[in-house]
Structures are given as C-alpha cells and as structure tokens.
Amino acid sequence: MMPQRTQARNTANPIRLLAALGLLGAAALLPGCTTNPATGEEQFAALMSPQQERQVGQEQHPKITEQFGGTYDERNIAAYVSELGGRLAAQSEMADLNFTFTVLDSPIVNAFALPGGYVYVTRGLMALAENEAELAGVVAHEIGHVTARHSAERYSQSVVANLGVALLGVLTKSNELANVAGYGAQAYLQSYSRSQEFEADTLGVRYLTRAGYAPDAMASFLAKLDRHSRLQAQLAGKSPDTVDQTNIMATHPRTLDRVEAARQAANVAAVANPRIARDEYLQRLNGMLYGDNPEQGLVRGQDFIHPALRFRFTVPNGFTLVNGQTKVQAAGPNNAVISFDIGKAQGNPSASDYLRAWAGNLRLTNIEAITVNGLPAATGAARASSNNRAIDVRLVAIAGGDGSFYRFAFITPVQVTNQLSQGLRETTYSFRKLSAAEAAKVKPERLKTYKVRGGDTATSLAAKMPAGPLAAERFATLNGLQVGQVPPAGTLVKLVTE
C-alpha cells in the first residue's frame, strides 16, 4: 500500500460516478442475437458489442491492477506469461482479439478476465502451480470465459448489482466511502454460474490440447487449489470448509467431477508427449516474491506492516486482509469491512477538523479526540444505508505529521456492530509507528527452488521454511505432496525463504 496523499474532499459528482460504473449509455445498447464462434450458441448481444467490451477492458484495466497491488515483472515473469497466453489464445476462435495477459503483484491465489480479452493471474497463483501445464490450464480456462463472453455478461450484471452500494458514496458525498463500499475489484471476483464454468473448462481443454498440453493439468491444479483453500482457512483459525471470497475456489466454483465431464465434452484427441515443463517452470519461479511486496506493505496473518512507511496495525481474527496500492482492506464476518489508507490535508488541521472534512456530508456523531500510541487522533460514528440495509460507519483519523493522516473506516451491519466493536477498537489502538531498527528487520519472503538430497525428510524440508503453524502442511501443499511425502533425491521442490 502506498500513501494515497489525497486531500480530504466533501464533494462528489454523481454523473461522473455513474459514468465510471458504465451505466450511462447502457440504454443505447439495442438487443440483438449473434452466434458465438466459440460455443456455437445464440447469444444476445445487447449487453455490449465486442468494441464496447474492449473499451470496458481498457478502462477497467488500470483500476484492477491498482486494486491488486500493480503488475509484477521480476525475472521476466510478465513476458513469460504473455508468451504462454499468446500461444493458447492463438488456438481459440478469437485469435485476432489481441488478448492482454497480466501478472498481478498479489499473493492472493486468483485468476480472472475482463471483457475484451484482458486476462489476469496473480503471482500467488503462479507460486502454487506445480508446472507450466497447470498454469496453462488456468489461463486457457480464463480465455474460455472471454471467448464465451461470460466476462461481458458478468460485468454488466455486477454493474447493476453494485449501483446501490456505490450510491452510498454519492449520498454522503464521500469519495473514500464510495470506494470502501464498492471495492471495485469485487465486481470481477463474483462467482460464475455452474454452466459458465463448465463451458469455460470445455473451451479451455480445447485450447490446451491444441497447444500441446495435457488437459489433466486442469484437474491436478484444481485438487491443489482445494487443499490450499482448506489450509488457508485453518491458518486463519476457521473451519477447513470455509472459503475466502477473494480465493479462486470461491470465484470459480468447480469440482473435479465437473472438470472431468468438461474434458469428455471437449471430445479432443489425446496429446502425444504433452508438454509439462515442471523443472523449467520452477526455475523461472526461483527468487520470485512470495507473500506481499514490501514496497506496498506486508500482510502477516492478522498484521499489516509497512517497513518503508514505518507503521503497523492488527485486525481482529475472522478478518482477511487484502493489500492494494493505495488502500488496505479487510473483509470480516457478516460483510463487515475495515478500510485503511493515508490522506493529506491542506495546512495543519486538528485531527477532529480533518475528520469532519473527510466525512463530508456523512453526519458524524460523538466526535471524540483520542490519542493512539502517542499520536493525536479523532473518531466519530454515523449510521447510513447501503442496499436498503442499515450500516454503522466509524471513522478514525490519526495525525502523522506534515498534514498527513492515517485513516480507518470501519463499516458494519448494525446487527453485528456491538459484537465487533471491541475488536475494531483494538485495531484502532494497535496502530503504531515503527523505529528504523524495527522496520529494517522486516524482510520479504521469496520462493527458492531446492534439489532434494538423500537423507532429506519431510520434517527437515519443512524446517527450511519460515517458522509457523502447520509447517508440514504448508510445505506439502506448496509442492503438491501428501503430508510426510518426500520426493526422490534430485527432484526440485519449492521452499519459502526470507
């Protein structure tokens, strides 16, 4: 997360917001029916034309990259993924679409597509994949969503669905609260239907085999995703059956049976000597960042630590931190949200005055001057409405000096506000500045390839990773192994190092 450095404003333009949401001009789209070249099915073209799909992709691309921490291109990873994606897209029915493939600088395991051929994978997903064939299976699946025009359908549906929460920001005239309520990337992290997933898998298998890969890679990666999702839930103190809504298992609800059915439906010939490229793939990942980029701050479980800007804070158990370039957000139970960023004021106002300016037309009550670990601060609360539901909003502004303010926005449905209030209060008072010595000790994690030696055990291999709970499970899941399994000597495995 980088400092937003924006001045607190109390004005907003509803017309500009509606235009940004893509709602202006929607009435100009006329219904029509065309045959999709990928699926062979009749589709209504009313949602958007191919030209409009490309325009939407171009407009939303920088917003998506910002929400997910920017792009990642160490070790020529971006060029590698673009080349891989280009080979797969060339096998599709829309080879002339000029696809754009992007690696997002995010540890979250996810992949998705925008209208117009914009396909994204996170470096978190790349770290989990075991070989090039598994990565190709993910990319081919996303290309299938594009060629079947699922991303265009979902985009249009999500724009309408999110209008209500976006209007919260208009009514309060608070750009910051509009961003919090809408969380722009969430529009692209909503589940496809079962039929859309089946269609994307079927098309993905077609493109995979045409490009010389075995379609089995889709199934092997899906099994690994399931194990990863269950492990992450356990590490967060949740039931293994709990699925984080930012995780690919939530955004792409699929099962091994359905993937196998899609492979059969694709009716493609077996590939002789299919490309797997395991060792080559792992060598490409050697040295890649794992976890958060320290330039944007680091998520360490429930803690957010920014060694460059020298501060840290802790969110309650049950909240999942997501780090972006300008904002940190944490999704909690019952749709509760914590949002954190840095603002800049003109002059040197008090924390209370800054809080009022930041809130805009949101009518704050019980504004109180407080002190957070030696820093002047202020807090106030308000009740608002979002999607016809009452929500409580608590704002906290902490003075950072030179007119800068560290800002928390806590948004909770009214029925859970009291239940969550103590944990959110503790989050406020957990904020503190780091000394130079403390910041220097914070190191990023990276992937490292290691060649298994005779005498290595599952325990000794797991011990080479950073200390923490479920060490054996973390090592096994990262490498697609069963807990306790040791690959033969000479086999490359992935380790996480600091």
N, C-alpha and C positions, 0 to 999 in steps of 0.2 A: 504494500500500500504506500503510495506516495502522497505527500501533502496536497490537499485539494487547492489550498490557497485561494479560496473564493471568498468574496466579501459577502456578509450576510445581507440578503435582499428580502424585501417584503412585497414584491410584485411578481406576477406570473401572467403569461398570455395564453388563455385557453385555446385560442385558434391555433397558435403555434404548436401547442401540446397535441391537439387533435391531429394536426398535420403530421407531427412526428410519429404518432401512433398509426398513421396510414389510413385514418378514417375519412379524411377529406378526399373527395374524388372517388370514393367507393361506389357512389350511386351512378357514376358514369360507366361502370362496367356492365355490359349487356350480356344476358345469358346466351350461351351457345354450347354446342356439343361437338367434340372432336374425338378422334380415335387416338389413344395414346400409343405411340410406336413401340414402347417397351412392354406394356401389358396386353395390348390388343383390345382393350376395353374402351367403351364410350365414356368420356368424362365431360362434365360441364366445365366450360372454360370461363365461367362467369367470375370466378374468384380473382383471377389475374391472368393476363396474357404472358407468354414467355418473355416479352420485352419488359413487362412490369415486374416479373419475377426477378429478372436480372437487376432491375433498378432497386428493388427492395433489398436484394442481397448486397448490392454496393453501398446502400445507405446504412444498413444494419451491421455490416462487417466491422467497421471501427468500433462500434458500440459493444459488439460481442467480444472483440479482442481486449477492450478495456475492462469489461466485467471479469474476464478470466486472466487478468494479470499480464496481458500483452502476448506477443509471439515469442517463440523460443527457437534459437538458431545456433546454439553451440554445436561444435563438431559437425557442421553442415547437416544437422538433423532435418531442417526445413527442406533443403534441396532433395534429400533422400526421400522424404515422404511425398513431395511433389512429383518426383520421378515415378515412384511406385503408384501413386494415384493416377498419374497420366497414363500409365500402361493399362490400368484397369478401366479407366474412362474410355480409352480408345476401343475397348471391346463392347461398349454399351451402344444403345440405339441413338444416343445423343452425343456422339463423339465430337461433334462440332460445337458443343455448348461452351467450350473454353472454361472448364472447371478450374476452381481455385482451391488448393489444399493448404491448410494452415495447421501448424503445431502450436497449441496454446500453452503458455507458460504457467500451467496449473498442475498441482499434484492430484487433483480430483480425477478419478477414473471415469472418463466420459468421452463420447463422440456424438456428433450431431451434424445436421446440414441445414442450410438456409435455402430459400428459393433462389433459383438462378445458378445453381452449381457450386455453392460455397460449402465446402466440407471441412470439418474440424475434428482433430483428435488432440487430446491432452498428452503432455509428456508423462503424466501419471498413468495413462492407459498404455503408452509405449513401454513404460517400465514393467508393467505387469505381463505384457505379451512375451511369449517364450521364443518366438521365431518370426521371420518375415511373413510366413504364410498366415499366422494368426493376425498380424497387423493388416495384411491384405484382406483377410476376411471381414474385418471391421470396416475398412474403407470401402470395400465392394458393397457391403450392406448399406452404407450411407449413400453411395452412388445410386443404389436401387431406390432409396427413398426419393432422391431427386428425380430420377427418370420416370418414376411412377407419379410424380408431382405431389407426394404426400407432404413435403415441407411447405409447399404453397398452400395446401388445404389447411394444415395445422396453423400456419402463420395467420391466415385470415380468421380462423376460429378464435385463436388466442387474442388477437387484437380486440375483438368484440368482448370477449370474456374479461379482459383486463381494463376495460374502459372505466368500470366502477371504481377500482382502486386508484386509478390514475387521477380521477376527478377529485379524490381526497386532496391531492396537492393543489388542484385548481381552487377548490373551495377555501382552503386555508391560505392560498397564495404563497405556498412554501415549496420552492423547487426541491429542497432537500427531502421533504416528506413525500413528495411525489415519487422521487427516486427510491425511497425506502419502501413505500407501499407497492410500487410496481415491480421493482427488482427486474430490470429489463431482460436479463438473460433467462429469467424463468419462463418467458414465452416460448423459448426453444427447448426447455427441459421438461416438457409435458409429455405424457405417455402417448405413443401411437396406439391405434386400435390393434386388436389381435390380427385382423385381416391385413392391415397395412404392414405389420411386422412380418407376417408370412409372405406377403408379396415382395417385400424388400429382401428377405432371405432367399427367396426363389430367384430373383434377379441377381442377387449377389453371388449365388452359386454359379449362375450362368457366366458372369463376368470373371469369376475366379478361375473356372476351368478353362475358359478361352485364353486366359493369360498364363496358363500353365501351372496353376496351383491346385492342390487337392482340396475339395470342399470340406473335408473332415476338419480343417483348421477352424471353421466356424464353431463346430461343436466343442472342440478342445478348449477354445478360448472362453466359450460360454460357461463351461464347467469351472474354469479358473475364476471367472467373474463371480460365480455363485459363492465359491469358497472365500474369495476376497471380501465380498459384501458381508458375509457372516462373521468373518474375523474382525472387520472394522466395527461392526455392531458390538462385538464382545469387548473390544478395546475401549469403546465408549461407554461400557457398563450397561449395554442394552441387551435385549434378547437377540440371539443369533438370527432370528427370523425377521428382525427389524431392518427395513431398507431405507437408507438415507435418500431423501428425494433429489439430491444432487448426484446420486450414483447412477451409473448406466443401467444397473439392474432395475431401477425404478423408471427410468426414461425409455428403456427398451424392454418391456416385459415379454420375455421369451422363455421357452423351456427346451430342453434337449430333444424331446419328442417332436416338438413343432419344427425345430431346425432340421431334424432328420426327415420329417414329412416334406419340408420345403426342398431338401436335396433331391428327394424322389420326384417331386413335382417338376423340378427343373429339367429332368429327363436328359441329362448330359452324359456324354461318354466319359469313361474313366480316363484320367490323365496318366500317360506313361512317364515314369520318372518325374513325378511332380516336384516343383521347387519348394523346399522347406527353408533353407538358408538360416539354420539356427546359429552356428558359430559366427557367421558374418554379421548377423543381426546383433548378437550380444557384444561383439567387438565395437559395433557402431554406438552402442549404448554406454560403453566404458567411459566413465567420467561425467556422464550426464547428471544434472541436478536431480535430486530426489527430495520430495517434500517441497517446501516453499522456497522461492528465490529470496535471499537475504536482502536484496535491494528493495523488495516490496514488503519486507517483514516476514516473520516465520510463524506458522501455526504449530504449536507443540501441544497436542492434546487440547485441553481447555484454555491454554495460554496463547496470547498473541504477543510476540516480542519483535520489536523493530530495532535492530542493533545500530542502523545508520542514524535514525532519528532519536534513538536512545529513550525508549519508553516500553512499558509492558502493561498488560492487564489480563484478567482471568474471567471467563464466562462460566455460568453455572453448568453443572452436569446436566445432560439432556439437551444442550445446545450444541449445534455443529457449526464451527467457524468456517467461513469461506472468504478468502482474501482476494481482493481486486486491486487494480492500480490506484484508485482514488478512494476506495471505501472498503471497510471490513464489515461483513455481516455475519450474524449467527442466527440460524433457524432453530427454533425451540418447539416445545410441545404446544399443541392447540394453535398452531400458526403464530405463535409469539415470535417477534423479531427484535434483535439487537443490531443497531447500525452505528458504526464509528467512523468518523473522518476528521479532517483538520480544516478549520476555516480561518479566514483572515479578515480582520476588521480595519476600517479606517480610523486612524488616531489610536487612542489607548483607552477604550471604554472599560467600565467595570464589567465583571462577569454577568451581573444582573442586567445591565443595559444591553450587553451583547446578546444575552438570552432572549430578551424581548424582541430585538431586531431580527434574530434568527427565526423566531416563531412566526413572525409576520402576523397574519390575521387569526392564527390559532390562539384562542383565548386561554392563556395560561393562568392557573390559579395557584395560590400558596407559593409564590416565588420566594425562594429562600437562599440567602448567601451561605455557602459552606466552605470548608477547606478540605482538600483531598491531598493527603500526604504533603502538606506544606504549600500547596498551590491554591490560590483563590479560585473559587468556583461558584456556580449558581445552578439551581434546579427549579423546575416548575412542571405542573401537570395539566392536562386538558383531556376532555372527552370529545371524541369525534365519531364519525360514522364512515364505514367502508363496506361496500357491497351490502348495504342495508343491515349491517351488523355494527353494534356499538363497540368501540375500541377505546382503550386508555392509552394516552401518549405521555411519556415523561421525557423531558429534555434535560440534559446536563451539559453545561459549558464550563470547561476547565481552562483557566488562563495559562498560556505557555510562554508569555513574554513577547514583546515586539508586536503586539496586536494579534498574535495567533491564539487560536482556541482549539483545544481537543474537545470533540463533541460526541456525546452519546445520545441516541434516540432509542428509547425502549417502547415498543408497541405491543400491547397485549389485548386480547379479547377480554371484555370486562369480567366474564365469569371466572377467569383464571388470574386476574391481576393480583388479588390478595395472596393466592397460593405462590406466585412467582416473585412477589415484591421483595422478600428478604434476599433471595439470590441475586436479583438485579441491583439491589442496594450494595451488596458485597462486590459486584462487578464495578460499580462506580468507585468504591473506596480501594479497590485493588489496583487502580491506575497509579503508576509511579514512574518517575524518570530513572534512567539507568546511569550509573557512573561510566566513565570511559573504560575503566577496567572491566566492569561487568559486560559492557557491550562487546569488548574485544574477545571475550570468551565464547560468544555465540557464533558457532560455525555452521555453515550449510551442510546438508547431507548429500552424498553423491553415490551413484551406482558404480560398482567396481566389479569387473569380471575376475574370477578366481578359478584356477585349474585344480580340480580335486586331486589330492595326493593320497598315496597309500597310508593308511593309519588315520585318515580324517574320519571323524564320526559326525553324526547329525548334531550332537551337542557342541562339538568343537567348532563346527561350521557356523552354527547359530551364534556362538560366543564371539565371532568376528564382527557381528553386527552391533549397533548401539544397544546398550542395556535397556531393558524394559520388560513389561509383562508379555507372556505368551511368545517368548523368543523362538522356540522351536516351531511354533505355528507360523510365525511371521516369515521365517526363512523358508519353510516348506511351501507356503502359499506363493511367495515371490518367485519360486523356481518350479512351480507346478509339480511338487513332490508330495508324497504322503509323509505325515509326521514320522520322523525316525528313519526315513529312507535316505540312503547315501548313494549318489550316483557312482559309476565306476571311475577308477583313477584315470585322470586325463580329461574328464568331462568338464566343460566350462559351466560355472554357476554364477549367479548374481549375488553380490553382497551389498549392503548399505554401509557406507563409512562416513566419518566426519572429517 
